[in-house]
Each structure stands twice: as structure tokens, then as C-alpha cells.
Amino acid sequence: MRPALATAILLALTGVALAASLPRPSPDFSIAAPGKPAFALSSLKGKVVVLVFMFVRSQHCQQVARTLNSLYGELGARGLQPLAVVFDPPTGSTAGAQGVSFMTSYLKLAYPVGYASKQSVDNYLGRAPNEILNIPQVVVIDRSGTMRAASGGRGGDPTLEDPVSLRALLEKLLREN
């Protein structure tokens, strides 16, 4: 078997394994917000959380942030809690922390936006050093703290970035006890 074909098969199988690993408990994650103390993701247990990891300058990330803002306005009273985490791109730029306030005010976001290091984001997502970084990375966590869906990466579900698909999943999770 050719090495390239063997590698492609291995990567495909790895992606299937990752997708099959959901649902699973969400690891805890610390989020720093400008002017506020850091808080733990686990403090949101009891809510349906949409955690989105993003870059400030990405138009696609900004669109997902706007979608979450709209969904939060409609579903927040039922227990939806979006949370955006800005992190620095792999280029080594450190503008992420400074961009949180700008992004929140520019997009008029009504939900918390925080900052984390790229390394802590990679650790949370289980991203390998040689894995391509897809942004935004959307993670949906149910009321019990279980990761139910994730976009980006191997085996991820890109439909989580689609407003209609995301709404359908959130409606289902909000109905669950």
C-alpha cells in the first residue's frame, strides 16, 4: 500500500474515532474576561452552552458570533448560554486579548466574550500540534456538562456553523431535562 494512501486511511479512521467519541464529559476550561475575574466553564452547568473559539479578525467568526447573539436573544430565557473565547492565531500574534472589548462592542454581543491562550484552547479541543486549525470551533454542551457536538477538526460537524442546523440542535437540547 502506498504511504500516502495508508496515511489518508489512518486519518479518516482517526476522524471517525473522534466523531464517535461524542457525547463525552466536557473538560473544565478557564476563561478570562477583560476587567473581570476568570471563570470556569463548569460554572455554567445547568445551561445549554454554545462555546465558540474564534479569531477577532475573521469574518466567518464574526458571523457565527452574530448568529449566537440572535439565538441568545431568542433562547436565553430557556437556558441557552453562548460563550465566545478569543484566542491568538498560530502566527504568534497576541492581539486576541486586546480584541475582546473591541469585538464585544463592535458586534454588540450580549453574551460573555473572554480570552484564552492558544495552548489552552488546543488542550481543551484535544487538537494535535500538526492538525489544521479550523475556525471558528463550535462546541455544544448540554445541561449536564456533556459535549454533544463539535465543529472543526477531524470528525467535526460543520453544520453547527449554520444557523438553522444549530437552532434545531439547541431546541432539542433545551427540551431535555
N, C-alpha and C positions, 0 to 999 in steps of 0.2 A: 504494500500500500504506500502511496506517495506520502511524504511527511506533511505536505500542506493539507491533503485530504484528511489524514489522521488528525491533524490539529483542528481542522474545521469540525470534524465529528465530535471530538472531545469538547470543544467549546459549545457546540449545540447541546450535548448531553449535560454539560455543566449548567447551561441556561435553563434547561428543563428541571434540573435538580433544584435550582434556586427558586423557580416559579412554584415548584411543588412544596417548597418549604414554608409557604404561607397557607394558612394563618400560623403565626407564631407570636410569642410574647414580644412586645416592643422593648428594646433595651432602654434604660433611662438615658436622658440626654439633658445637658445643662445649656440654657440659652441666656445669653447676656443681652440686656436691652439698655440703650443709652439712658443714663440718668436713673436707672432702677437697678435693684439687686438682681443677680442672676436667679433664674428659677428652673425647677426641674420639670421635664415633660410629664413625669409621673404625677405631678400635682394636678393634672387635668383629667385624671381618671374619673369616670362617670360621664364624660362628654365624648362625643364622636369628634376626633381630632383629624384635621387635614393638615399635615406638616409638609411644607414645601420648602425645599432648599433651592436657593436661586442666586443669580448674579444681578447686581443693581443695573448694569447697562444692557442687559439682554431684553430685547423687545418681546420675545416669547415669554420670558419670565414675568415681565410686566403684565402681559395679557392674562396669564394664569392668576397673578395677584389680583387683577380686576375681577376676574370670574369668581374668585374666592370671596372678594368683598361683597359682590352681589348675592352669592349664596348665603353668606353670613347674615346679611340683612333680612333674607327670607327665612332662613332655618335656624338662626342663632337662638331664638327663644325656645326651640325644641331640643337644644343641646349640642348644636354644631359649634365647634371651636377651631377656626383656621388659625394657623400659626406659620409665619414666614421666617426663615432663617437665611440671612445673607451671609455668604462666605466668599473668600477670595479665590479668584481663578488660579489654575495651576501655573500661570505665568509668573507668579511671585508678587503680584500687585497686592498692596494692603489697603486698598480703598474701601473694602467691604464695610468695615466698622463705621467709617465716616459716612457711608452712603445710606445707612439705615434711616436716619432722620429725613434725609432728602427723599428717599423712596416713599416713606410713610406720608409725608406732606404732599409730594407731587402727585401721588396716586390716590390721595385722600383715603387711605386704608383705615378701617375701623377696628381691625383686629391687631393683635400684637405682632411686631416685627422685631426680631433680635439678630444677634450676630454670633457666629461660632467660627472657630478656626477650620481650615480645610481638613486638617488631620482628624479633628473630632467628627466632622461630617463623614469623612471616609470610614472612620471606625464604626459610626452608627449604621451606615449603609452597608457595611461589610464589603466595601469596594477595594479590590486588589490594586496595587500600585500600577500595574500595566493595563488596567481596564480603562476603556474610554469613558470619560466623564460626560454624561448626558445631563443637560439642564433644561428645564427645571426637573428636580427629582421630587415626585409627589408620593407621600406615604399616608395611607388612610388607616387610622387606629380606632377600633371600636371602644365602647364604653368600659369594657373590662381591661383595656390596655393591651389588646391583641392587634398586631399588624394584620390587616385583612387584605390590603392591596398596596402595590408599589409600582411606580413607573420608572422608566430609565433603567440602565444596567441590563445585565443578562436576565432574561426571563421576565422583564418588567412589562407592565401593561400601559402602553402609550395612550389608551383611551381615557385614562384618568386626567389627561390634559384637555379633554373635550368636555365642554360644559354640560351637554345632555347626558353623556355617559356618567360623569362624575355625580351629577344630581341624582340619577337613578340609584347609584350605589349608596349615596348618602341617605336618600329617602328610606331605603331598605334598612340601613344600619340604625337610623333614628327610630324606626318602628320596633327594633329589637329591644328586649329588656336587658 
